[in-house]
Amino acid sequence: MTFESAAPSGSPAAEQPEAPGTEFVLTLDCAESPGIISSVSKFLLDHGCNIVDIKQFGDRQVEHFFLRAHFVSAAAVSVEDLREDFAPVAAEWKMNWRLERHGRKQRILVMVSKYGHCLNDLLFRARIGDLPVEIVAVVSNHQDHEDLVAWHGIPFHHVPVSRETKPEAEATLLNVVDKYDVELVVLARYMQVLSDNLTARLTGKAINIHHSFLPSFKGAKPYHQAYERGVKTVGATAHYVNSELDEGPIIAQQVIEVDHTYTPADLVAVGRDAECKALTNAVRWHSEGRIILSGNRTVILR
């Protein structure tokens, strides 16, 4: 069984029962087989739970089943007790699964370099409650955004990176991840390539954003390269990080039509909007338990 506790490592082991009417989210995947939905429904019925919303998908190509159930409990019950009681059901079907309280804010670490549009968007959305996240810290290899982050009352960690200091910098990053009980790392235009060891440690727990011109326009000033080629669309892709540069499982994409009247500066501006939107969607869907990894693909139960 694959399962990660919802509580930070410093939390008490036992959780108090939630009040009646508390909502939860169950996300699972397993080999396709008749009876899975019936077993899940029976579990919820036996525990006095009512389904608010349910999404499911059976992938016929690989004979695998995916499900997300948003439900409300009529009785006072803790998420810990629900997990304990669901464990035998999950074991019977050999499920990978998560059961969380609906709306619980995930603890995220944002990493950024000099471009601050995605960072600023995430800070704003987290602050107004538009995203179910708590930004617990920001790490950057530059100090450009230290004042902005401080204004939001969030710890800022300046971690310079060079070829010689990369191992030490990544060790510092992992210490920050552990210190703040980080559940998701968001690379909001962090312009450093992570090592294979670090990406392995963060598998399924790190999201990156890049412009969707890749691999057509790599290197410096991709939007200026695109202008020279007369592109007709500008886009962005948010994906999980893996050992292949910008080739991880895709989560969200945005595409905006442009034309010959757009200057390089116009393309950059449109690109910023696309990057912010794609990254916001990816962070939202991850935090709401809507994404399930399936090989190098994602199943997103919206």
Phi, psi and omega per residue, in radians:
M1 nan 2.355 3.037
T2 -1.759 2.125 -3.083
F3 -2.688 2.384 3.100
E4 -2.176 2.298 -3.105
S5 -1.123 2.512 3.103
A6 -1.357 -0.368 -3.046
A7 -1.525 2.436 3.033
P8 -1.037 2.759 -3.022
S9 -1.093 -0.418 -3.117
G10 -1.533 0.007 -3.097
S11 -1.354 2.723 3.062
P12 -1.037 2.631 -3.079
A13 -1.160 -0.687 -3.082
A14 -1.684 2.409 3.115
E15 -1.870 2.516 3.116
Q16 -1.346 2.579 3.112
P17 -1.039 2.464 3.058
E18 -1.379 2.765 3.136
A19 -1.216 2.678 3.034
P20 -0.955 2.490 -3.094
G21 1.631 -0.007 3.102
T22 -1.242 2.472 -3.097
E23 -1.814 2.570 -3.111
F24 -2.342 2.877 3.078
V25 -2.301 2.222 3.062
L26 -1.957 2.174 3.087
T27 -2.132 2.328 -3.076
L28 -2.640 2.791 2.957
D29 -2.616 2.645 -3.115
C30 -2.926 3.069 3.081
A31 -1.092 2.458 -3.137
E32 -1.116 2.353 3.116
S33 -2.901 2.513 3.089
P34 -1.099 2.446 3.038
G35 1.830 -0.131 -3.095
I36 -1.137 -0.864 -3.123
I37 -1.086 -0.685 3.111
S38 -1.057 -0.740 -3.133
S39 -1.147 -0.734 3.125
V40 -1.152 -0.772 3.142
S41 -1.086 -0.713 3.123
K42 -1.130 -0.719 3.099
F43 -1.026 -0.810 -3.124
L44 -1.149 -0.715 3.120
L45 -1.113 -0.778 -3.132
D46 -1.111 -0.427 -3.128
H47 -1.772 0.285 3.059
G48 1.155 0.601 -3.082
C49 -1.892 2.509 3.140
N50 -2.006 2.286 -3.112
I51 -1.312 2.192 3.064
V52 -1.535 -0.752 -3.105
D53 -2.732 2.454 3.110
I54 -2.444 2.342 3.088
K55 -2.192 2.465 -3.125
Q56 -2.554 2.721 3.118
F57 -2.665 2.238 3.034
G58 -1.878 1.995 -3.117
D59 -1.483 1.802 -3.085
R60 -1.198 -0.410 -3.122
Q61 -1.145 -0.628 -3.090
V62 -2.104 0.081 3.127
E63 0.934 0.937 -3.139
H64 -2.251 2.573 -3.028
F65 -2.063 2.451 -3.116
F66 -2.280 2.462 -3.114
L67 -2.627 2.481 2.990
R68 -2.308 2.135 3.140
A69 -2.097 2.162 3.044
H70 -1.790 2.080 -3.038
F71 -2.421 2.847 -3.134
V72 -2.141 2.452 -3.121
S73 -1.722 2.335 3.118
A74 -1.432 -0.283 -3.108
A75 -1.964 2.895 3.046
A76 -1.343 2.049 -3.091
V77 -2.622 2.555 3.107
S78 -1.622 2.683 3.087
V79 -1.092 -0.546 3.117
E80 -1.101 -0.745 3.132
D81 -1.170 -0.696 3.116
L82 -1.091 -0.722 3.104
R83 -1.086 -0.786 -3.120
E84 -1.072 -0.720 -3.113
D85 -1.294 -0.496 -3.129
F86 -1.417 -0.348 -3.068
A87 -0.923 -0.780 3.108
P88 -1.087 -0.631 3.095
V89 -1.122 -0.782 3.134
A90 -1.103 -0.690 -3.137
A91 -1.142 -0.663 -3.128
E92 -1.053 -0.692 -3.090
W93 -1.751 0.072 -3.131
K94 0.932 0.937 -3.085
M95 -1.506 2.554 2.753
N96 -1.595 2.273 -2.994
W97 -2.696 2.773 3.020
R98 -2.441 2.472 3.061
L99 -2.312 2.051 -3.054
E100 -2.273 2.771 2.964
R101 -1.262 2.291 -3.123
H102 -1.088 2.328 3.101
G103 1.521 -0.039 3.119
R104 -1.094 2.315 -3.097
K105 -1.410 2.147 3.085
Q106 -1.330 2.500 -3.131
R107 -1.531 1.998 -3.066
I108 -2.086 2.595 3.033
L109 -1.938 2.215 3.122
V110 -1.799 2.330 3.077
M111 -2.020 2.412 -3.024
V112 -2.612 2.713 3.018
S113 -1.944 -1.990 -3.069
K114 -1.667 -0.537 -3.132
Y115 -1.392 2.085 -2.965
G116 -1.849 0.090 -3.023
H117 -1.141 -0.727 3.139
C118 -1.223 -0.708 3.071
L119 -1.028 -0.849 -3.106
N120 -1.075 -0.700 3.132
D121 -1.118 -0.771 3.134
L122 -1.152 -0.731 3.118
L123 -1.045 -0.781 -3.126
F124 -1.128 -0.835 -3.085
R125 -1.159 -0.641 3.083
A126 -1.168 -0.677 -3.092
R127 -1.134 -0.689 -3.088
I128 -1.568 -0.012 3.111
G129 1.464 0.255 3.128
D130 -1.288 -0.463 3.081
L131 -1.992 2.431 3.131
P132 -1.419 1.060 -3.093
V133 -2.400 2.758 2.938
E134 -2.123 2.019 3.093
I135 -1.392 1.880 -3.013
V136 -1.579 -0.322 3.128
A137 -2.941 2.777 3.035
V138 -2.217 2.321 3.090
V139 -2.027 2.372 3.103
S140 -2.536 2.595 3.035
N141 -1.526 0.059 3.031
H142 -2.338 2.950 -3.097
Q143 -1.912 0.242 -3.052
D144 -1.034 -0.610 -2.995
H145 -1.883 0.274 -3.098
E146 -1.076 -0.742 -3.122
D147 -1.161 -0.701 3.109
L148 -1.060 -0.820 -3.124
V149 -1.132 -0.718 3.120
A150 -1.091 -0.647 3.119
W151 -1.044 -0.588 3.107
H152 -1.421 -0.028 3.106
G153 1.285 0.525 -3.077
I154 -1.991 2.401 3.112
P155 -1.057 2.383 3.130
F156 -2.041 2.261 -3.138
H157 -2.079 2.012 3.091
H158 -1.537 2.007 -3.117
V159 -2.195 1.574 3.122
P160 -1.085 2.588 -3.116
V161 -2.309 2.271 2.963
S162 -2.342 2.989 3.134
R163 -1.011 -0.657 -3.094
E164 -1.316 -0.578 -3.050
T165 -1.739 0.083 -3.057
K166 -0.981 -0.807 3.124
P167 -1.034 -0.741 3.133
E168 -1.166 -0.680 3.134
A169 -1.118 -0.726 -3.141
E170 -1.224 -0.580 3.055
A171 -1.121 -0.704 3.086
T172 -1.097 -0.738 3.114
L173 -1.033 -0.794 -3.139
L174 -1.132 -0.581 3.063
N175 -1.119 -0.665 3.093
V176 -1.157 -0.736 3.102
V177 -1.011 -0.784 -3.135
D178 -1.229 -0.707 -3.088
K179 -1.050 -0.707 -3.058
Y180 -1.749 0.190 -3.131
D181 0.903 0.836 -3.068
V182 -1.206 2.336 3.106
E183 -1.778 -0.432 -3.124
L184 -2.549 2.306 3.043
V185 -1.796 2.234 -3.119
V186 -2.010 2.039 3.100
L187 -1.560 1.664 -3.062
A188 -1.652 1.282 -3.035
R189 1.142 0.854 3.009
Y190 -1.544 1.977 -2.930
M191 -1.646 0.881 3.056
Q192 -2.344 2.457 3.101
V193 -1.462 2.203 3.131
L194 -1.402 2.559 3.141
S195 -1.239 2.827 3.110
D196 -1.059 -0.662 -3.141
N197 -1.108 -0.725 -3.128
L198 -1.227 -0.747 3.133
T199 -1.118 -0.600 3.086
A200 -1.122 -0.696 3.129
R201 -1.151 -0.548 -3.050
L202 -1.797 0.314 -3.114
T203 -0.957 2.180 3.136
G204 1.298 0.063 -3.090
K205 -2.249 0.280 3.108
A206 -2.453 2.286 -3.124
I207 -2.078 2.379 3.132
N208 -2.103 2.771 3.081
I209 -2.220 2.408 3.024
H210 -2.585 2.797 3.102
H211 -1.224 2.523 -3.029
S212 -1.436 0.168 3.013
F213 -1.249 -0.351 3.114
L214 -1.048 2.476 -0.023
P215 -1.568 0.231 -3.050
S216 -1.147 -0.699 -3.068
F217 -2.220 1.445 3.112
K218 -1.569 2.913 3.061
G219 1.510 -2.749 -3.032
A220 -1.280 2.547 3.040
K221 0.868 1.072 -3.129
P222 -1.093 -0.581 -3.116
Y223 -1.246 -0.542 3.060
H224 -1.225 -0.652 3.047
Q225 -1.086 -0.723 -3.134
A226 -1.119 -0.665 3.106
Y227 -1.061 -0.745 -3.127
E228 -1.122 -0.471 -3.138
R229 -1.631 -0.054 3.094
G230 1.186 0.792 -3.113
V231 -1.068 2.713 -3.134
K232 -2.017 -0.088 3.032
T233 -2.454 2.573 3.020
V234 -2.096 2.392 -3.089
G235 -2.563 3.081 3.111
A236 -2.620 2.623 -3.133
T237 -2.263 2.269 3.003
A238 -1.849 2.353 -3.058
H239 -2.620 2.793 3.013
Y240 -1.247 2.586 -3.122
V241 -1.454 2.350 2.959
N242 -2.430 -2.965 -3.038
S243 -1.276 -0.238 3.106
E244 -1.624 2.131 -3.059
L245 -1.012 2.081 3.096
D246 0.976 0.523 -3.126
E247 -2.153 0.254 -3.110
G248 -1.261 2.971 -3.127
P249 -0.952 2.206 -3.068
I250 -1.328 2.367 3.124
I251 -1.885 -0.900 -3.055
A252 -2.522 2.547 3.094
Q253 -2.404 2.607 3.076
Q254 -2.282 2.416 3.102
V255 -2.310 2.285 3.139
I256 -2.198 2.259 3.134
E257 -1.296 2.442 3.066
V258 -2.333 3.053 3.110
D259 -2.548 -2.963 -3.025
H260 -1.149 -0.272 -3.118
T261 -1.396 -0.217 -3.086
Y262 -1.349 2.230 3.040
T263 -1.419 2.940 3.045
P264 -0.953 -0.686 3.121
A265 -1.132 -0.661 3.083
D266 -1.086 -0.750 -3.136
L267 -1.116 -0.682 3.091
V268 -1.073 -0.766 -3.123
A269 -1.122 -0.778 3.101
V270 -1.110 -0.693 3.116
G271 -1.077 -0.670 3.099
R272 -1.057 -0.768 3.128
D273 -1.066 -0.772 -3.133
A274 -1.112 -0.721 -3.132
E275 -1.126 -0.779 3.130
C276 -1.057 -0.788 -3.089
K277 -1.166 -0.792 -3.140
A278 -1.105 -0.738 -3.123
L279 -1.188 -0.714 3.096
T280 -1.032 -0.807 3.127
N281 -1.050 -0.765 -3.114
A282 -1.094 -0.794 -3.142
V283 -1.134 -0.715 3.136
R284 -1.092 -0.879 -3.084
W285 -1.136 -0.652 3.084
H286 -1.118 -0.818 -3.056
S287 -1.204 -0.464 3.122
E288 -1.547 0.085 3.115
G289 1.195 0.652 -3.106
R290 -1.765 -0.144 -3.034
I291 -1.890 2.295 3.037
I292 -2.208 2.223 3.104
L293 -1.304 2.376 3.097
S294 -2.366 1.539 -3.034
G295 1.166 -2.194 3.108
N296 -1.714 0.313 3.103
R297 -2.082 2.909 3.027
T298 -2.129 2.512 2.963
V299 -1.881 2.136 -3.080
I300 -2.032 1.938 -3.041
L301 -1.630 1.558 -3.113
R302 -1.693 nan nan
